[in-house]
Amino acid sequence: MPLGGPHPQVVGKPCSRVASFLLGETQESPIVGWQRDPLRKQGQAIADGYLRFDTEIIENSRSLTKSMKSKLLKVANKFPELGVYEFKSLRFAEGETFDAILQIIAKGTYDWIRCNPDECKKSHYKGGRPQVTCARMGLDAEPGLSFLPPQPNALGGGGKKRGREADDLIPSFSPTVPDTDWEHAHFILQQVYAEAVAQDATFLVIQCGNREIIGVRNRKHQTLHLSGVHEFAATTGPSYVQVHVGLYLATILDAVERASGLEKLTKVPATWDDDWNKSAMRKSRQLSPETLLALAHKLPTVILHSSALHTPTNGKDLHFLRLLTEGDRLGGPVMQIVKAIQTNNSERTYQATLRVNGQNLQANVYLKLARSPSNRAMLLHEYHVCQELARKHVRGVPDVIGCFSYQGPIQADDGMGSDPALDLNILAMISVDGGVPVTKEDDDAPKSFVRLLQQIHQSGYLHGLIRAEHVLVDGRKVMMVSFGHAAPYNSAGAAAELEDLYSLLNQGRKRRRHFASPPEKAVVIESHTICHNPANLFVSLTSHVALIGRMLKEKGIRRVLYEEHEGNTRFTIHFRRGTRAAIAFSEHWLQRRPDELRRIGCEVRDTDESVASSEEIEVQELAVALLSATVAGSRSPP
């Protein structure tokens, strides 16, 4: 986290390339890249740049060791980007202030100065996180600038402030401004370290002209180690770049250590399942979000408390048991849905807050409910598809916490006992939040979604329903959800899904060159019949397809190619409407063909595959107008 202006072109990008090489990557593409813009909009200051990992290059690298690959992939998963900020400029400071900073460092001890409580406001906090440190800076803009703290609120008229007793004492505070270089330097160091802790920085650089002091944090002891003064002839020379390469490596290795530590926290002790109530861990400390999530994948029961859920009025607090769990372990630890907001009425989908062992999981989850037999079957199918894709290591599918079932009676509305007619059979699936629907601002998302859909196809499935609400993005991560309509893979369906995805991702984009368009499809009909009139033969072969006349008349067919080779006749039909028209024509041809055409081949191919490879074969183009007239003549009454 440099305290001064880094130079993205002469420092950021070169340093990231050298750091990639020193980590073990010898290929041309760096595993760590320098990016100017963040993955997501942030409420905090905009960074000078971001170190971002390319997971695809890491996975395919032949020079990285297996251990380094594993570590870097963990970092990319936990910390998609590492920011380099400029949160305070010392360009206004005089050399005496920097010398005073050096004297304070040489002293070895540091005296903290408490800030005025009236300076801290609620507006400084967004989403429960402080946006500024509120640490005093003193003269931090121009020499001689006065600074007066806000006056305490008057007690007259509104009475005393809520929550403050009459005998509470307001800490004393002097409104005078520090006017010495020593005090000014003291305040600068105070905010530098406070900001570094608030932003969880690995390192910081205090810069004044060509002089720099480098600070490295010790997280374990919460101390700041500061170096001596480094003087550089220029901030673009080899020695300067060498220092910052070392800082980038320190940041990456620090992130590796932190990611490994977070992974260890997710390993739940085996004793918790057996004797949870006696576990000392339950009373001694709060569990990390990763630990809670790992525990959620194991717990057998979830209770639905929220009144917003689509259950009968008297069906509150239902205990759902995880599928394939023997016996109802209601006496053990449970999960609870304590708040739910419906996001998709047609799919009974809710964004919910999951509480595990009395602690809210610090991540949104999605809850799906199904009551009718058809909806239960669809949700159970979606659960099995997600599990199968996860076993095949397909990234970008929902992380399913579990599928849970409730079967049993509920109280009748009149309170006179249970009514068998009101017995419930509900299925619930809980998964981790995958992000928000993709927008036209997500420039990097299209290629990632295409790769993800291709991986799903390679795993033997079609998604089944490509919609905007089913393609989600969270930073650099992309996800496809709602696999209730998933079907076994077939080439025609895969081509149609890719076309739907391309069309969806291109909506609203001024430029449509974010990725290559899908290959154009054509229908190829092959026959052993040789005829001197290709137009008549084409019409006789396709006369049973009701679509052919309309497609020719409305110019839905762009061209028809005819060729003869080794006793076979081949017609290649190119459509103006892309893949869907080709698939529709092929399906109509296969479904309605008469018995005498059973041996005639008809299939959908890419256009480059449908053209004969031999240069000796003469390919003729049949006039579409002639074909249209021939079809019309064959159907006219005698």
C-alpha angles and dihedrals in degrees: 000000000000119000094216139042114300117202109236096198099044100030113016102051099034092047092050091051092050091045090053090053093049090050088061106267112133099172124104094249113074120231090213117047133188113234128185099208130053125244092239136020111266134203091218131075117302111254125233087237146328133241105222130185123225104217094189092057091045092051094047096042117123096189101053117089118244090247094051091047090054093048095048092048089053090052092048090052097047099034111025091183138013114214129217109204138189103208099160132024121210095189090110093053122101124231090256090064091053090047088052089053088054090051091052090050091050090051090067097211130078130205114209119220116215115230124229109269090221089066092065112084135181089242088068089070126071122175091354093301126109112243093194131026095228088215112151117256104180112198099013104144117033130358110263096018112148121229122198120180119230114272118252114262113268116248096212119104099006099052123225120333116270113261095019119109120220093246094050110124122221109224112252116255131182113220092207118119120237105244103180127091089235094058092041091053090046092056092046092054090046094056093039092059094038091052092046090054092044091052093039092237125187096206141357134202124210107203131189114170108310093338121096138182116201121210126193122193124228104209096188095058097023093233133137120228112203125196129217122266118296114201118200127191088217137358091235102051129109095261092052093048090047091057093049093047086058090049092051090050090050090052093049094046090046089053089050090054093048093048091051090050092052090050091054090054091058092063104097116209112252091233091068093072093049103039108012098152092057095047112122089207090068093064101031105060148359116263122239119248090249091054092047091050092049089049091048090060089060107039113104100210138052125185120209107215103159116108090210092072118106098251130119117279094255094041096088125139094020116179111229117198122213113251117261091020114136113227129353108279096193092150094065132070116307142188121237133204101214101167132023135176119193112237103169119029096187093056097034090237123165134187102224145180113236119206117201118192091341094311125105112239105239092228132071117248132200120232123198122191128195126184109163118076092246093049092046090052091049093049092047089050090051090051093052092046092051090049092049093048090048090052088053089053095244106164118210101048123111117285096230114208091192150301115252133189136204122196122171148083128291131205117275118244093253092056091238096129131278126330116212089212089064096052111138131223108179131166121203128189122192122196136168117267110266100198134255132315114281118261134197089259091067095088096170095048102080096066091045093051092049091052090047094051090048090053089052090051091048088053090060102261142106115213091226102207120044108193135151093250090054097059111071134180130199111179106302093343120097125194139184117208140181105058094172090115095044114140137185114282122269127166096237093051092046091053091049092050092051090051091050090049093049090050092048095048093047095054112119094004117132091203118046098188098095090112140000116281118248115269113270114252129223134183116238120200117189124192136174090220118107115204134176091217108057093180092058092045092050091050092047091051095047101034092103091060107092091199096061097079094047093045092052093044095047092043092244088140112071099191143337121219123203127196139161124212132166094343095313129112119213128192118191115196119200117198130207094214097060130225100346094058091049092050093046092051092048093049092049091048094051096043097048104031116127123239094262090062097051092106095048111104121228123173143150115248139168110268093243090055094048095061116088114250097212115092091209093067112094112221117202127195115222116218110250091212090055091050091049091052091047092051091048091049093049091054099044117105117257 
